[in-house]
Amino acid sequence: MTRRRILTPAFHFSILQQFVNIFNEETDKLVDIFKEVDDQSCVPINPHITQFTLKTIAESAMGTKLQFNTEKEVSYKRAVFTIGDVLLYRLIHTWLIYKLVNFFSPKFFEEKKALKVLHNFTREVIAERERTFEKIQLPTEDHEVYTGKRRLAMLDLLITAKNEEGTIDDEGIREEVDTFMFEGHDTTAAALNFAFMLIACNKHVQEQIVEEIGMVLGDARQKPTYKDLQEMKYLERAVKEVLRLYPSVHFISRKLGDDLITGSGYKLPKGTITHLHIYDLHHNPDIYPDPERFDPDRFLPENCQNRHPFAYLPFSAGPRNCVGQRFAMLELKAAICGVLANFVLEPVDTPDTIVLVVDLVLRTKDPIRVKEWRRNFYPMYKFFAVHVIAANILTPEDCELVMSNPVHSEKGKIYDLLHNWLKDGLLTSNGSKWQTRRRILTPAFHFNILQQFILVFNEEADKLVEAFRSECKKSYINITPHVAQFTLKTITETAMGTKLHFNTQKEINYKEAVYEIGRILLYRLSHPWFIEQVINFFSPWYLQERRVTKTLHTFTKEVISDREKNFKDVELPAEEHDVYKGKKRLAMLDLLLSAKNKEGTIDNAGIQEEVDTFMFEGHDTTAMALGFSLMLLASHKHVQELVVQEMREVLGDLRKKPTYNDLQNLKYMERCIKESLRLYPSVHFISRTLGADLKTHSGYLLPKGTPVVIHIYDVHHDPEIYPDPEKFDPDRFLPENCQNRHPFAYLPFSAGPRNCIGQKFAMLELKAALCAVLGSFVLEPIDTPETVVVVVDIVLRTKEGIKVKFVPRDADEKNFRIFERKVLKKILGPRRTEEGDYRILMNDEIRDLTEGEDIVGFYINRKTAVIWTHTKEGSRAYNNKNHKLEASRGETKRLRCGDQIQEDIRRIGIWRRPPQGGVIIGNMWYLQGTPELIFQRLREARENFYPIYKLNAMLQCGANILSPEDCELIMSNPIHNQKGRIYDLLHNWLQDGLLTSSGQKWQTRRKILTPAFHFNILQQFILVFNEEAEKLVEELKKECNKPYVNVTPHIAQFTLKTIAETAMGTKLKFVTKEEIDYKQAVYDIGKILLYRLSHPWFIFKYFNYFSPW
């Protein structure tokens, strides 16, 4: 208790009142930052908020004023993120918790580097304060806190305790400063980030807060006092609701000091490590109905009256609750006051779009952006540049008017960009030339011909699988180059009748040239004067475009030459249905060569144009479609399972090569592909030049000759057509769901007379590829729809490829056969071969699976066999023993082994848990993966294993607590105060600070520090809060003219400066290198600790020595 006793006075209400000035000052700075960017429509707020909280904690708690954005400060913030990633890595790899094993961790040296930055930064804060330190009298009682004019910094209490009592030494001071610099800025920064996002998304809440600010302050620009902030009750409820939805500290851990029987009936022996999942507690629908909804009125007194006191734990609870919680509340209020007095917040990122990741604190994967201003141009708007005006069309009705009428079939000016490459190919040509070429080429994609291509699709799909198999031991595979390889070889061998050799330099150069020409054409499009060929001669990319075009033409000329050597004349069909049906496979290129030789309707240059067009369109667009499809299937496991189930039903054996009829019968897979193409249409826009005046459905008159751009991507994401448009839902394409949909609301292959000639080809190719891949691998998500960055190009692309993890299905198939042989005999009745599914045998009663109920998983141990099924209403579980099936939250049903609850805790089957993975890894394999995947799996564990489950590794196991009653039993009893083993990960950084220490040391430190957060002290911090908030506002002002502002660095700056000036009494300089390094180190250490956590052997110090990090 020593440290707690030392520190408690620093947060007495008398002290907190003094901090209000700091809060206001830093808030003003934050507002100024936002104002500087007010010509942007979106602001990434995270960096600004981090800046704000860092400065606030430094000036209030540390008594040190940070200079703005010094290199040291930036490095510190960077290090905070790094250390978070590293510690999460160690947590997931639990062997890395041990220091000796962690030495071999790949993140060991990254962790050391981040720690050095973090420790150097805090040492400088301490040194700065010691230089200006004035002796104070330590309070003997909590209420005897310093109330004079001089502001009391938490760091002053520590220095005094060292000088006067000797109850803490220099190393102890550094430990506490490390702890409070991190916890006082990073957690508050995360909370403020989420607060701005939620306030932006909930206009009525924002208006009520602004109204309350006006009522309390009179003038919204007036700086709030301590008393003002205390009177803002609605704002406080809003902040509390933010912290309920997004608790910065999303879990805590304790080691039981005595045997404990939980409220849910489980017996936990002394020494058990317990993890209290605050995030899941806060999202429990039994406690908070409709838990994902943002509703500040949950915290009205009458609504809290019957709520369990341990159902809300953003600041922990019990003896080890957060000593600075009142400080944080004041800081958050001051910052929000400052920002809302100057800005109206509009949403860009929303709770539905952000990706939460596991770290030391709850944070988003990418910065949160707040949109401050935008116009709604629906259903049409115009672009104009130089002498060209173009109409941009967004509704399916207007799309139909343009695309279905042949008079408007001329391609728009934008296609001139492709002329140097594709000349007058089918994509770019007009008039009689287009009609002639279309007539020649149409038979090449007749269904009789397509059936002959299936062999090629299967052969190339097998090669794609082998390419994935050769890399599937990697943590992920960038699938983009592999699928591009697949589609290029497929289009060449089918449409061109030419077999490419495997990865020749020419082939590699061609693929690179396709990407390069896209970048060049995008440059010309964004600089519209370069669309004109004459002016393009002066473009900085002109010579590069010529070199790239030469590469593209050289490749296709060789394809033509190779086919001509082996060419035999074919009979050109007179009608489309009269297509070649012989044994020889008809290539599209054969039709072109025959048309040249027999009819003279095309010459060598024309053949070159069409080959260029189809080589590009037949491989690049399909490659991106396949890449996005694999990503979506990896990200939606239930959909992936249903696709595989359909493959089993159609093919019998997953390794069977599909025939044409097989592919036609894969209806659910086809719906998945269609939905993928809806979300990510490879050709995301098309353009036409109007051949006559046109009055649009939306009432606009467009004169003849107007170039119109049809934005397919926007049509596909129109919520009026596709409710919840960002959701991946293959059932949108069930016949009954398409019935009333406008026929031009879905345009992945264009529509009307100029629709894609190869769309059936593409669908068969995609199906064949998915059959081969899903027959060989289980897809695990790395990139997801929320994380990939989509970029503008000739086709829709991602910025950095698409990454997916491939798990060989060999083991999965073997387990499935064991499952069929051993488990289904115990659980299920005989297979109904005519329908191809099973019947459930439950307690000797046979019944059919309900309609739409699918078997999605199973689990076997020596005593129990369990299967899980999935329905639209939820999940169900069945087992072979007479265990009671109890209804639980939602529609989920779980097994309850009630007769075994009182048995020894380490017996298998007492706590439900993810299946085992071996003695060392235990079931921690369940948490292997990316931070966002870990977050998702923790939430899945809540749904499947509520109210308690265990994770085990390295011969140790931990109980994971999810109910408020059990939280109270642990957190309210001082005997369970010792921190769990997981906090060992923080030891290199925070040593034995208040967060990590136990026993007498924690009691001493808590006693020292408690006065620093007394309400008398907090009142003094308001000036710092306000000052730093003003700086935050100023920083935001600088950038608010941009489309958006990344607020993360600004907020980190704010919180870092605030904690330094308040708690440490040290004013940070303006963005020093040390500050930059410190912030980065905080992020880096988080990554390292996550690595150690996911490799549990690195949790041990000795093993951590061997960690790569």
Buried (B, 14 or more C-beta within 10 A) or exposed (E): BBBBBBBBBBBBBBBBBBBBBBBBBBBBBBBBBBBBBBEBBBBBBBBBBBBBBBBBBBBBBBBBBBBBBBBBBBBBBBBBBBBBBBBBBBBBBBBBBBBBBBBBBBBBBBBBBBBEBBBBBBBBBBEBBBEEBEEBEBBEEBEBBBBEEEBBBBBBBBBBBBEEEEBBEEEBBBBBBBBBBBBBBBBBBBBBBBBBBBBBBBEEBBEBBBEBBEEBBEEBEBBBBBEBBBBBBBBBBBBBBBBBBBBBBBBBBBBBBEEBEBBBEBBBEEEBBBBBBBBBBBBBEEBBEEBEEBBBEBBEEEEBEEBBEBBBBBBBBBBBEBBBBBBBBBBBBBBBBBBBBBBEBBBBBEBEBBBBBBBBBBBBBBBBBBBBBEEEEEBBBBEEEEEBEBBBBBBBBBBBBBBBBEEBBBBBBBBBBBEBBBBBBBBBBBEEBBBBBBEBBBBBBBEBBBBBBBBBBBBBBBBBBEBBBEEBEEEBBBBBBBBBBBBBBBBBBBBBBBEBEEEEEEBEBBBEBBBBBBBBBBBBBEBBEBBBEEBBEEBEBBEBBEEBBEBBBBBBBEBBEBBEEEBEEBEBBEEEEEBBEEEEBBBBBBBBBBBBEEEEBBEEEBBBBBBBBBBBBBBBBBBBBBBBBBBBBBBBBEBBBBBBBBBBBBBEEBEBBBBBEBBBBBBBBBBBBBBBBBBBBBBBBBBBBBBEEBEBBBEBEBEEEBBBBBBBBBBBBBEEBBEEBEEBBBEBBEEEEBEEBBEBBBBBBBBBBBEBBBBBBBBBBBBBBBBBBBBBBBBBBBBBBBBBEBEBBBBBBBEEBBBBBBEBBEEBBEBBEEBBEEBBEBBBBEEEEEEEBBBBBBEEEEEEBEEEBBBBBBBBEEEBBBBBBBBEEBBBBBBBEEBEBEEBBEEBBBBBBEEBBEEEBEEEBBBBBBEBBEEBBBBBBBBBBBBBBBBBBBBEBBBBBBBBBBBBBBEBBBBBBBBBBBBBBBBEBEEBBBBBBBBBBBBBBBBBBBBBBBEEBBBBBBBBBBBBBBBBBBBBBBBBBBBBBBBBBBBBBBBBBBBBBBBBBBBBBBBBBBBBBBBBBBBBBBBBBBBBBBBBBBBBBBBBBBBBBBBBBBBBBBBBBBBBB
